[in-house]
Amino acid sequence: MTHTIKKTITALCLVILGSILLYNCEPDPDSLGEQLFLNGAAQGTEKSFPVIAYNIDNNDTIRTDAAKLAYGVLGAFDESQFGMQKASYLTQVKLSTYDPDFGTNAVVDSVVLVIKPRFASDSVTTNTVDDNYTYTTAADGAVNAKKVVNTYPALKFGKAKRNLTIKVHEVTTFLKSASDTVKSNASFEFDNTRELGSKVFNGNVSSVAITKDDGGTALFTASTPGIRIPLDKQFFQDKIIAKKDQPELSDASNFIRYLKGLRISVAENDGYLFQFSPNDMEMIMYYKYETTGSTTKTQTSYSFVMGSGNAHIGQYQYNRTNSALGTLIENNNIGNTVAGDQKLYTQSMGGPSIGVKIPEEVITELKKRYQQDKAAIIGAKIRIYTDKTFWNNVYPKPTEFTFLQKYRNPDIINPINGQPVTVTNFTNDLLKLAGVPGYTIFKGNNLDQEEAYYDFVITQSIKDFVESTDESMIKFNKTKYFKIDLGKFESNSDQTTLAGYKFTTASYNTGRAVFIGTDTTKPKERVQLLVTYGTK
């Protein structure tokens, strides 16, 4: 147990952000395998060993509360391998000031909800929509100007050229607090009888800029490009303005139980998935009110708080009927931890993960080679090939993975079944070698081709298990387990260290992939352990 704690502390102190991690240190002088392998200079004999690779069913569920959602996901995507995946989003709304004074006889003119998707900033289309635009400033009055619209494609996964109809409804279930744990399949009621707003999204986001005719000086530049969804102004007249001086608007506790939140979803069941920033959302109510002694009404606006501190929840739905994965699940032909699965499916947002088990007999063989032949391990990796039949499409191959190590700790016994508890953590490689120049969790190869493959580095993990004389390592079970997911490890707020092995982007990563598993008919492409030996 002490060994595990020390390794975890090492990870939190030394792990630098990213899949390629750098730290100013040198490996121990006697760490021959580490130095040669990590510097790309591994020389020796490479041998392949069989492993057991299988699918891990996560029950299409993952934690998606505010603590897990650096980005939210909206959309729907249906394809033959995984079936339909649909993402909706729930958020609390708070007042920017409590017990607000909206003035005398306030009337709502309009309300807009702004969602800001991630977009390709290097793919801009610029159009001048008005060459004769007049812009009024306090200093110069009316100024001759041009109104320019910059349009960018949102980053999507799926059928990118389809439209999605975004819909907004009122949540009728209390969403609790931002710190509460919520799963992606949790059910929350909403008022389906009254649509608060909708917008057809064509996949592009825009921003507006106004430039002065004389000299081209920028007079106005919009904020981050977004989707502006008009909302039902009468709803806000009745729900907000009419409640002036009432308990419902008096404090945050009352308000989040009064206006419980908004549900944002799409009408379609196929199209694409896109990410957006929950903390950058805006909701603005434009209204006018009467001023004493004036015959004209004053126009103003009120901004609601949509970002940090609110409960944010991702809701994900799946329909795997008639899909390749769905058929395997229906026939109980998946998750074989003894013989392995022929195909491996990995999908973020609660979909399946990949498990890789290095059998006891392989570990025994590795120890024998080390002890009898004096063959030291200078490189070890798990190689996994993509399934060419899945990639007969335009979808990009994944470039982000998390990779974890699992083992049973005999010092901790489960009181229910009497078995050692399974411990999950970063791999020994990441824990010890995170700072070594050249170290990577994995390397992708031939990603622009049909037959791509990935190498997951386990040099230090295998060396520790095969060559170590440390009793705390030897006592662990002889079978090594690893777990692969789409996404990447997230950093702490200081952006220099990883937050921990449980903090990943899997809850909002939109990718999926199919790999060749333990398929004996494909000796080259099946998942395998590749070990490079050298002599000290």
C-alpha positions in Angstrom: 0.0 0.0 0.0 2.9 2.3 0.8 4.4 1.6 -2.6 1.1 2.7 -4.3 0.9 5.9 -2.3 4.5 6.8 -3.1 3.8 6.3 -6.8 0.7 8.3 -6.7 2.5 11.2 -5.0 5.2 11.0 -7.6 2.6 11.3 -10.4 1.0 14.3 -8.9 4.3 16.0 -8.4 6.2 15.1 -11.6 3.7 14.5 -14.3 3.7 17.4 -16.8 0.7 18.2 -18.8 0.1 16.4 -22.1 0.7 13.1 -23.8 4.3 14.2 -24.5 5.6 15.0 -21.0 8.9 16.8 -20.3 10.8 17.2 -17.0 14.4 18.3 -16.4 15.9 15.1 -15.0 18.1 12.2 -16.1 17.3 8.5 -15.7 19.4 6.5 -13.2 22.7 5.4 -14.7 21.9 1.7 -14.4 18.5 2.1 -16.2 19.9 0.8 -19.4 16.5 -0.1 -21.0 14.9 3.3 -20.2 17.7 5.4 -21.7 18.1 3.4 -24.9 14.4 3.0 -25.5 13.3 6.6 -24.7 16.0 8.2 -26.7 14.9 6.2 -29.8 18.1 4.2 -29.8 16.9 0.8 -28.7 19.1 -1.9 -30.3 18.5 -5.6 -29.9 16.2 -8.4 -30.6 12.4 -7.7 -30.7 10.1 -10.5 -29.9 6.3 -10.6 -30.0 4.2 -12.2 -27.2 0.5 -12.9 -27.2 -1.9 -10.9 -25.0 -5.6 -11.1 -24.2 -7.5 -8.0 -25.4 -11.2 -7.6 -24.6 -14.0 -5.1 -24.5 -15.0 -3.5 -21.2 -18.7 -2.6 -21.0 -19.3 0.7 -19.2 -23.1 0.4 -19.5 -23.1 3.5 -21.7 -22.7 5.6 -18.6 -20.1 8.0 -17.3 -19.9 10.8 -14.8 -20.9 14.1 -16.4 -21.4 16.7 -13.7 -19.8 20.1 -13.6 -16.5 18.8 -12.2 -16.1 16.6 -15.3 -17.2 18.8 -18.1 -14.6 21.2 -19.3 -16.7 21.1 -22.4 -20.3 20.2 -23.0 -21.5 18.1 -26.0 -24.6 18.5 -28.2 -25.8 16.6 -31.2 -26.5 13.2 -32.4 -24.6 10.7 -34.6 -25.8 7.3 -36.0 -23.5 4.9 -37.7 -23.3 1.1 -38.3 -20.5 0.1 -35.9 -21.7 1.8 -32.6 -25.3 2.8 -33.4 -26.9 6.1 -32.3 -25.3 8.4 -29.8 -27.2 11.5 -28.7 -26.0 14.3 -26.4 -28.1 16.8 -24.5 -27.1 19.4 -21.9 -28.6 20.7 -18.7 -27.5 23.8 -16.9 -28.6 25.9 -13.9 -29.3 29.6 -14.4 -28.5 32.2 -11.7 -29.2 36.0 -11.4 -26.3 38.3 -11.7 -27.8 40.5 -9.0 -30.5 39.3 -6.5 -33.6 41.2 -5.7 -33.1 43.1 -9.0 -34.8 46.4 -9.8 -36.0 46.3 -13.4 -37.5 49.8 -13.2 -41.1 50.9 -13.7 -43.4 49.0 -16.1 -40.5 46.9 -17.5 -41.3 45.1 -20.7 -39.1 42.4 -22.3 -38.1 43.1 -25.9 -36.1 39.9 -26.5 -34.0 37.2 -24.9 -31.1 35.4 -26.5 -29.1 32.3 -25.4 -25.5 32.2 -26.8 -23.7 28.9 -27.1 -20.0 29.0 -28.2 -18.8 25.8 -29.9 -15.2 25.0 -30.5 -14.3 26.0 -34.0 -11.5 25.9 -36.6 -10.0 29.4 -36.2 -7.8 28.9 -39.2 -10.7 28.3 -41.6 -12.4 31.7 -41.7 -14.7 33.0 -44.5 -15.1 36.8 -44.5 -18.1 38.5 -46.0 -18.9 42.2 -46.1 -22.6 42.3 -45.6 -23.1 46.1 -45.5 -20.7 48.6 -47.3 -22.9 51.5 -46.2 -23.2 50.8 -42.5 -23.5 53.8 -40.1 -22.1 53.3 -36.6 -22.7 55.8 -33.9 -20.1 56.6 -31.2 -20.3 58.9 -28.3 -17.2 60.8 -29.4 -17.7 61.1 -33.1 -21.4 60.6 -33.6 -22.4 58.8 -36.9 -19.5 57.2 -38.6 -19.4 55.7 -42.1 -18.4 52.0 -41.7 -18.5 48.5 -43.1 -20.2 45.5 -41.4 -18.2 42.3 -41.8 -19.2 38.8 -40.8 -16.5 36.2 -40.1 -17.7 32.6 -40.4 -15.9 29.5 -39.0 -16.8 25.8 -39.2 -17.5 24.3 -35.8 -15.4 21.3 -34.9 -17.6 18.2 -35.4 -17.5 14.4 -35.3 -20.0 12.8 -37.7 -21.8 13.8 -40.8 -20.5 17.4 -40.9 -22.8 18.8 -43.6 -26.1 18.3 -42.0 -28.2 20.8 -40.1 -29.2 20.3 -36.5 -32.2 21.9 -34.8 -31.2 23.0 -31.3 -34.1 23.2 -28.8 -34.3 24.8 -25.4 -36.8 23.7 -22.6 -37.3 24.5 -19.0 -36.0 21.9 -16.5 -38.6 21.0 -13.8 -36.3 18.9 -11.6 -34.0 20.5 -9.1 -30.4 20.1 -10.3 -28.8 20.4 -6.8 -25.4 21.9 -6.7 -22.4 22.0 -9.0 -20.4 19.7 -6.6 -22.9 16.9 -6.8 -22.0 13.7 -8.7 -24.2 13.0 -11.7 -24.1 10.2 -14.2 -24.8 10.7 -17.9 -27.9 8.4 -17.9 -29.6 10.3 -14.9 -33.2 11.3 -15.6 -34.4 14.9 -15.2 -37.8 16.1 -16.0 -38.4 19.1 -18.3 -41.5 20.9 -19.6 -42.0 19.3 -23.1 -45.2 21.2 -23.6 -43.5 24.6 -24.0 -40.5 25.2 -26.2 -38.5 28.2 -24.9 -36.5 28.6 -28.1 -35.0 26.8 -31.2 -32.4 27.5 -33.8 -31.4 25.6 -37.0 -27.6 25.2 -36.7 -25.8 24.7 -40.1 -22.5 23.8 -38.5 -20.9 27.2 -38.8 -20.5 30.0 -36.2 -20.0 33.7 -36.9 -18.8 36.9 -35.4 -19.5 40.5 -36.5 -16.9 43.2 -36.9 -17.5 46.9 -37.8 -14.7 48.8 -39.4 -14.4 52.5 -40.2 -14.4 53.4 -43.9 -11.7 56.0 -43.3 -8.6 54.0 -42.4 -10.2 50.7 -41.5 -10.1 51.2 -37.8 -12.1 48.6 -35.8 -15.1 50.2 -34.3 -16.7 47.0 -32.9 -15.4 43.5 -32.7 -17.7 40.8 -31.5 -16.8 38.2 -28.8 -16.1 34.6 -29.5 -18.2 33.3 -32.4 -21.4 31.6 -31.2 -24.9 30.3 -31.9 -27.5 32.8 -30.9 -30.8 31.2 -30.0 -33.8 33.5 -29.5 -35.9 32.6 -26.5 -39.6 33.1 -25.6 -39.8 36.7 -24.3 -43.2 36.2 -22.7 -41.8 33.4 -20.6 -39.2 35.8 -19.1 -41.8 38.5 -18.7 -43.9 36.2 -16.5 -41.0 34.3 -14.9 -38.6 37.1 -14.2 -39.9 40.7 -14.7 -43.3 39.9 -13.0 -41.5 38.5 -9.9 -39.8 41.8 -9.0 -39.6 42.2 -5.2 -40.9 38.6 -4.8 -39.1 35.9 -2.7 -38.3 33.9 -5.9 -35.7 36.5 -6.9 -34.4 37.3 -3.5 -31.4 35.0 -3.3 -29.6 32.1 -5.1 -31.2 29.4 -3.0 -34.7 30.5 -3.8 -34.0 31.2 -7.5 -32.4 27.8 -8.5 -35.5 26.1 -7.0 -37.8 28.5 -8.9 -36.1 28.5 -12.3 -34.5 25.1 -12.0 -32.5 25.3 -15.2 -32.5 24.8 -19.0 -32.3 21.7 -21.1 -30.6 22.1 -24.5 -30.9 19.3 -27.0 -31.2 18.6 -30.7 -34.4 17.3 -32.5 -32.5 15.0 -34.9 -31.2 11.5 -34.2 -28.4 11.6 -36.7 -25.9 14.3 -37.8 -22.8 15.1 -35.7 -21.6 15.9 -32.2 -19.9 19.2 -31.3 -18.3 20.6 -28.1 -18.9 23.9 -26.5 -17.7 25.7 -23.4 -20.3 25.6 -20.5 -18.6 28.5 -18.7 -18.7 30.8 -21.8 -22.5 30.5 -22.3 -24.5 33.7 -22.1 -28.2 34.5 -21.7 -29.1 38.1 -22.1 -32.6 39.7 -21.5 -33.2 43.0 -23.4 -36.0 45.1 -22.0 -37.2 48.7 -21.6 -38.7 50.5 -18.6 -40.3 53.9 -17.9 -38.3 56.8 -16.5 -40.0 59.4 -14.3 -40.7 62.6 -16.2 -39.9 61.1 -19.6 -42.3 60.1 -22.4 -39.8 57.6 -23.9 -38.8 54.3 -22.4 -35.2 53.5 -21.5 -33.7 50.4 -23.2 -31.3 48.2 -21.2 -30.3 44.6 -20.7 -29.8 42.0 -17.9 -27.3 39.2 -18.1 -27.9 35.9 -16.3 -25.1 33.8 -14.8 -24.6 30.6 -16.9 -21.0 29.6 -16.1 -18.8 28.5 -13.2 -20.7 27.7 -10.0 -23.8 26.3 -11.7 -24.7 22.7 -12.0 -23.8 21.5 -15.5 -24.9 18.0 -16.6 -24.3 16.0 -19.8 -27.1 13.6 -20.7 -26.2 10.9 -23.2 -28.5 8.4 -24.9 -27.6 5.3 -26.9 -29.5 3.1 -29.3 -27.2 0.2 -30.5 -30.0 -1.8 -32.3 -28.7 -3.4 -35.5 -25.2 -2.0 -35.0 -22.1 -4.2 -35.0 -21.5 -3.5 -31.3 -25.2 -3.9 -30.4 -25.3 -7.4 -32.1 -22.2 -8.5 -30.1 -23.8 -7.3 -26.8 -27.1 -8.9 -27.7 -25.4 -12.3 -28.3 -23.3 -12.0 -25.2 -20.3 -12.2 -27.5 -18.2 -9.5 -25.9 -15.9 -9.0 -23.0 -14.2 -12.4 -23.0 -11.4 -11.9 -20.5 -10.2 -15.5 -21.0 -9.8 -15.9 -24.8 -10.2 -12.2 -25.7 -12.4 -10.5 -28.3 -11.7 -10.5 -32.0 -12.7 -6.8 -32.4 -12.2 -4.1 -29.9 -14.6 -1.2 -29.6 -13.8 2.0 -27.7 -16.1 5.0 -27.5 -15.9 8.0 -25.2 -18.9 9.5 -23.3 -19.7 6.2 -21.5 -19.1 3.7 -24.4 -16.8 0.7 -24.1 -13.2 0.7 -23.1 -10.4 -1.7 -24.0 -8.8 -4.1 -21.6 -5.4 -5.7 -22.2 -4.1 -8.6 -20.1 -0.6 -10.0 -20.2 -1.0 -13.6 -19.1 1.0 -15.2 -16.3 2.8 -17.6 -18.8 4.1 -14.6 -20.7 5.4 -13.0 -17.5 7.0 -16.3 -16.6 8.7 -16.5 -20.0 10.0 -12.9 -19.7 11.5 -13.6 -16.2 13.1 -16.8 -17.6 14.8 -14.9 -20.4 16.0 -12.3 -18.0 17.3 -14.7 -15.3 18.8 -17.4 -17.5 19.8 -15.6 -20.7 20.8 -12.3 -19.0 18.6 -10.5 -21.5 17.5 -7.2 -20.2 14.4 -5.5 -21.4 15.3 -2.2 -23.2 11.8 -1.7 -24.8 8.3 -2.9 -24.3 5.0 -1.8 -25.9 1.5 -3.0 -26.6 0.7 -2.7 -30.3 -2.9 -2.4 -31.5 -4.0 -2.1 -35.1 -7.1 -0.2 -36.3 -9.8 -2.3 -38.1 -9.7 -1.3 -41.8 -13.4 -2.1 -42.3 -14.4 0.6 -39.8 -12.2 3.3 -41.4 -13.8 3.1 -44.8 -15.1 6.7 -44.1 -14.0 10.2 -43.6 -13.9 10.1 -39.8 -10.5 11.0 -38.2 -8.5 8.4 -36.3 -8.1 9.2 -32.6 -5.1 11.1 -31.4 -5.9 11.1 -27.7 -5.9 8.1 -25.3 -5.6 7.5 -21.6 -3.7 4.4 -20.6 -3.9 2.9 -17.1 -2.4 0.0 -15.2 -4.4 -2.3 -12.9 -3.3 -5.0 -10.5 -4.6 -6.9 -7.5 -3.2 -5.8 -4.2 -3.0 -8.7 -1.7 -2.7 -6.3 1.2 -6.2 -5.1 0.7 -9.0 -7.7 0.8 -12.5 -7.1 -0.4 -14.7 -8.1 2.6 -17.6 -9.2 0.3 -15.8 -11.7 -1.9 -12.6 -12.3 0.1 -10.5 -11.4 -3.0 -7.6 -8.9 -3.2 -8.9 -5.4 -4.3 -8.0 -4.3 -7.8 -6.0 -1.1 -7.8 -6.0 1.3 -10.7 -3.4 4.0 -11.3 -1.1 5.6 -13.9 1.3 3.1 -15.5 4.7 2.7 -13.9 6.2 4.3 -17.0 4.2 7.5 -16.5 4.8 7.5 -12.7 8.5 7.2 -13.0 9.4 8.4 -16.5 7.1 11.3 -17.0 10.0 13.8 -17.1 12.3 11.9 -19.3 12.8 13.7 -22.7 11.2 11.6 -25.5 8.7 9.7 -23.2 5.2 9.4 -24.6 2.2 7.4 -23.3 1.6 6.2 -26.8 2.7 6.7 -30.4 0.4 6.7 -33.4 1.7 5.3 -36.7 0.3 5.6 -40.3 -2.7 7.5 -39.1 -3.4 8.8 -42.6 -3.6 5.2 -44.0 -6.2 2.5 -43.6 -3.9 0.2 -41.6 -2.8 2.4 -38.7 -1.5 1.2 -35.4 -0.7 2.5 -32.0 2.1 1.6 -29.6 1.4 2.0 -25.9 4.7 2.2 -23.9 5.1 -0.1 -21.0 8.9 -0.5 -20.8 9.2 0.5 -17.2 6.1 -1.4 -16.1 7.4 -4.6 -17.6 10.9 -4.1 -16.3 9.7 -3.5 -12.8 7.7 -6.6 -12.9 10.2 -8.9 -14.6 13.5 -7.6 -13.3 12.7 -6.0 -10.0 13.8 -7.5 -6.7 11.5 -5.2 -4.8 9.2 -7.4 -2.6 6.4 -4.9 -2.8 6.3 -5.5 -6.6 6.9 -9.2 -6.6 3.9 -9.9 -4.3 1.4 -8.5 -6.7 -0.5 -10.9 -8.9 1.4 -12.3 -11.9 -1.0 -11.1 -14.5 -0.7 -7.5 -15.7 -3.8 -5.5 -16.8 -4.0 -2.3 -18.8 -7.0 -0.2 -19.7 -7.3 2.0 -22.8 -9.8 4.8 -23.3 -10.3 7.7 -25.7 -9.5 11.1 -24.3 -6.5 12.5 -22.4 -5.6 13.2 -18.8 -6.6 16.6 -17.6 -4.3 19.0 -15.8 -4.7 20.9 -12.5 -5.7 24.5 -12.5 -2.1 25.5 -12.6 -1.7 23.8 -16.0 1.6 22.1 -15.0 0.6 18.8 -13.4 -2.0 16.2 -14.0 -5.1 16.2 -11.8 -5.0 12.4 -11.2 -5.8 9.3 -13.1 -9.5 9.7 -12.7 -9.6 13.1 -14.3 -9.8 12.7 -18.1 -11.7 14.2 -21.1 -13.5 10.9 -21.7 -16.8 12.4 -20.5 -16.9 14.8 -23.4 -14.5 13.4 -26.0 -16.7 12.7 -29.1 -14.5 10.0 -30.8 -14.8 6.3 -31.3 -12.7 3.6 -32.9 -12.6 -0.1 -33.8 -9.4 -2.2 -33.4 -8.3 -5.7 -34.2 -8.3 -7.7 -30.9 -7.2 -11.2 -30.0 -7.8 -12.5 -33.5 -5.7 -15.6 -34.2 -6.5 -15.4 -37.9 -4.5 -12.2 -38.1 -1.1 -13.0 -36.6 0.4 -9.6 -37.7 -2.5 -7.3 -36.8 -3.7 -8.9 -33.6 -2.9 -7.1 -30.3 0.5 -8.1 -29.2 3.2 -7.3 -26.7 6.5 -6.4 -28.4 9.6 -6.7 -26.2 13.1 -5.6 -27.3 16.0 -7.3 -25.5 19.6 -6.3 -25.1 22.6 -7.4 -23.0 24.0 -5.3 -20.3 
